[in-house]
Amino acid sequence: MPFYYPNWTNDFWRVMGLLFYDDRDWFAVAGEKCFDIEKVKAFCWEQHLALYDTACEVRRLQDNASDKFLEVVTPTDIPALLERIPQCNALVTTGQKATDVIVETFGCAQPPMGGRTPLHVGSRSITFWRMPSTSRAYPLPLDKKASAYKVLFDVRPPLEGRQIRAAAREDVQDILSVIQEAKVIMRASGNVHQWADSYPSADVILDDIGRGSAFVVTDGGSIVAYFAFIPSPDPTYSYIEGGSWIEDGLPYHVIHRIASTRASHGVFRSIMDWCFANEANIRIDTHRDNRIMQHCILDYGFSYRGIIYLANGDERLAYQKLASP
């Protein structure tokens, strides 16, 4: 088994597709009854998900994979596993048998379905979640399962030690490294056309810095993300097709060139929180193939406004959010 939940009849990757891309078949290989392992790996890296079994050896009591017909012979050493991932702050089970193993291992309370309970592992406090099974045998519609799983990603805390500051010329090489890593994530998730060739180049970043519009996100002193925060007017936003701006006469800021590393979980929200602390009216755009960014933008409360065109004629999906005073 090359990855978890490869079974075409299990809906785990369909649930993730609905949640993050509004497309139940996002992880499916077109024309085949299988899931795309490269998309799965890129997604797990981006979202900081690690999947593993709660048992190393299981005996099937009947010719059926239902939990009630499975006997755990050798449970996984979950405490040892958690020692290897010290940044893990949540443990999620997706079935009753897995939940039973965690409860027996740690002597903790069983969370309600779709709920959580504290779990103490040594000096660490970890949130223990119990989610509905994504097996077709579990009697819950796909959209209801997706709604149950959504809460997991809505409540994830940001990593500590994150700061945002103006970028300096000496940051350029680190920024370009972040951009290159972001391009790898784009390509792996199916976005193969955005930021082609050398864009955004060192000259573009230096121009942002020169205008006082370049910012970096640091975590523990290292640069993990970059973005440009630019005051209006933006000439590419003067014409919008298929829609309109909210309160078009108001001044605004535009956010361009967001890039982050694989390990920088929650960085989009960190950037938005900082930007809205400095400007109430913000516009942003993204490539039609950048489904990850589209999800992040809408999830933060932006509304889709229409299509704008770059100086070279390429289209972009445009969004706006006007925060309440």
N, C-alpha and C positions, 0 to 999 in steps of 0.2 A: 504494500500500500504506500504510494509515494507521498501522500498527504492526507490530512484528516477530512472526513466526510466526502470521500470520492463517489459514494453510492449515488447514482442518478436519482433514485427515488427518495433520498433524504433531502429535506428542504433547507438545511443550514445555510448554504451559499445563496439560495434564493432569498432567504430572510436578509442576509447581508446586502445582497443586490438591491432589494427594496429600500432598505434603510439608507444606504449611502449613495445610490445612483438612481433611485426611483425606477429600477428596472430589475425585475425578478430574474431575468436571464443574463444579467451583466457578466457573470462568471462562466456562462455556458459557452462551449465551442460551437460556433454556428454550423448547423447541419449534422451535428453529432450528439449523441446522448452521453456527454461527459463534460467535466468542468476544466477550465483552463488553469493549469498549475502555476503558470507564470503570473497570471492575474491574482491568484490566491496568495502567492508569496509576496507580491508587491503590496497587496492590501494589508496583510498581516504585519509587514514591516512598518507601513505607514501608520497603522492604528495601534501598534504595540500589543498585538495579540499573540499569545503562545498557547498552543493546543497540545494536550497530552492525555493519555489514558489514566484512569484511576486504578487500574488493575494490570498487572503484568501477566497473569494467568487466569483464564476464565473457563469454566466448564459449562457447556451447553447441555441442559437436561432434556430438552426436546428439540426437534428439528424446527426451531423457532428462535428468532433473535430478541424476542420480547424480554424485558428486564426480569419479569417474574420467572422466566425459565433459564436464567443465567446464575451460576454460582461462582462467586469470587473465590478463587483458590489462593492467589497471592496478590494482595493489594500493592499498589505502587507506594514507595516510600515518599509520600508527599512532603513531610518536613525536610528531608534531604534535598528534594527538588526545589523547594522554596529557598533554601540556603544558597542555591546557585543563581537565583534571580532576586537579589536584594531590593530591586526597585518595584517588584510586584506588590500592588496594593489592593488587589481584588482577586477572588477565586470564584469561578462560576461553574456550576454543574448544569448539565443539559438533560438530565434524566434521573429517575428515582434511584437506580442502582449506584450511580456516581455520587448522588447525594448521601446515600447510606454509608458509603466508604468514608466520606469526609466527616460525617457525624461520628462514626465509630472511631476514626483515627484521632480526632481532637476532642471527643467528648463534649461537643457543642450542641446547641439547639438547632433544629432543622428550620430553615427559613420558610415562610409561606411561599406558595408558588408565585413567582414574579417579584419576590421580595428579598430582603437581605437581613443578615444578623452579624454582629461583631465576631471575629475569630482571632484569638490571641495565640501567636506562634512565637514562643520565646519572648523577646522584648518588642516584637512587632505586633501592630494591630492591623489586621487585614479584613476587608469586607467580604463576607461569604454570601454569594447570590445563588438562588435556585431558579433556574429558567425552565420553561416548558420544553419538552423534547421536540426536536425538529423532524422526528420520524413521522411518516404519513399515518402511522398507527395511532399517534396521539390526536385525540378528537378536538382540534382547534384549527380554524381557518388560517391560511397563510398570513393574511393581513393582521390578524389578531396576534399571531406569534411575533410578527415584526414589531407590533406596538409594545409587546411585553419586553422584547430585547432592546428597544429604543432607550429605555430608561438607563440601561447600563452605560451608554455613551453620553447621555445628557448629564450625568452626575460625576463623571470622572474629574478628579481634582487636577489642577495644573501642577507641574513640577516646581519645586521650590528653587529659589536662587536665580530666577529669570529676570532680566532687566532689558530695557530698550533705551538706546542712546543714539545720538547722531553718528553717522559713519565718518571715518577719516580716510585720507588717501592711503595710509599704511594698512588699512583694512581690505584693500581691493583684492589681493590674492586670496584671502580667506573668503571673501564674498563670492568670487568666481568659483571657488571650490564648492561652496554651498549651492550655487546655481547649477553646476555640473551634476551634483547629486540629485537636485530637483529634476533635472532633465531625465535622469535614469528612471526616477519614479514615474514621470510622465509616460515615457515609452513603455514601461512595463504595464501600465494601467490602460494602454490602448490609445493614448494621446501622442501620436507620432508626428504631427505637423507643427505644433506650437513650439516656438523658440528654436527654429531650425538654424543650422550652421552655428555661428559664433554669437548670436544674439541671446541675451544682452551682453555686450562686450565690455571690456575695461573702460573704453571711451564713454559708453553710456553711463556706467556707474560713476565715473569721474565727473561727468556732466551733472548727474544727480547731486553729487557731493558739492560741486561748485555752486549749485543753486540752493543749497541748504535743505534739500528734499530727501536725502538718503539716510536711512536708519537701519540699524542692526539690532537683532535680538541676541542677547548673550545668556548663556546658562553655565554657571560655574566659571565665568571668565572667557569661555569659548563662544565664538560666533556660530549660532545655529540657524539663523534666518536673516533675510534681507527684504526690505521693501522701500518703495518710494512713496512719499506722502506729499502731494503737490497741490498748491492752492489754485483755484480757478482764475481765469477760464482755461479749459483744455480744448484746443481747436477740434480735436476728433469727436468731441461731444456736442458740437454746435448743431449737428444734424442727427436725428434719431429716427429710424424707420420702424413702422409698425407699432408705435407707442409714443409716449411723451414723458418728460421729466416731471417730478413733483416740484411745484413752486419754482419754475424755471428761472425766475429772476433773482433768486437768492444766491449769495456766494456759497461755494462748496469747496471741498477738497476731493482729490482723486487718489486712489491707491493703485499703484502699478508695480509690476515686477516682484510679486511676492514669491520667495523661494525659501525652502527650508530643508534641513537634513531629515533623513529617515527617523532619527531618534528624537526629534523635537515634537513630541506629542502635544497637541493642543495649542500649537503656536499661532494658528489663524485667530483663535479667540483672544489670545494675548495681544496680538497686533490690533484687532478690532477694538478691544477694550481701551487700549492706549489711544488710538485714533479718535474714538468718540469722546474721550476725556478732553480732547483738544478741538474738536469740530463736530457740530451736530448734524451737518448735512454732508453726506459722503456718497460718492459715486464710484463704481468699480466695474470692470468688464473682464471677460475671460473667453477663451476659445471654446467653440462648440464641442470639441472632443474632450475638454477638460472636465470630466464628470465629477472628479473629486472636488475641484474648486467650486463648481456649481452647487454641489451639496453644501459645502461649508458656507457659501454666501447666503443661500436661502435659509439654512439652519440658524444663521445669526440674525435673521429678521429682515434682510434686504428683500425688495420686491423687484421682479423682472420688469424692465421698462421698454425694451425693444432692441434693435440692432444698430450699432454704430460701426463706422468704417475707419480703419487706420489710414495713415498717409499713403501707404502703398496699395490701398484698396481692399485689404483683407477685412472680413467682417468679424465682429465680436459681439457676444451677448452682453447687454448692459443692465446694470442693476443700480438701485439707489435705496438709501435709508435715511430718513429724516427723523432724528431722535426727538422725543418730547422734551420741552424745556424743563 
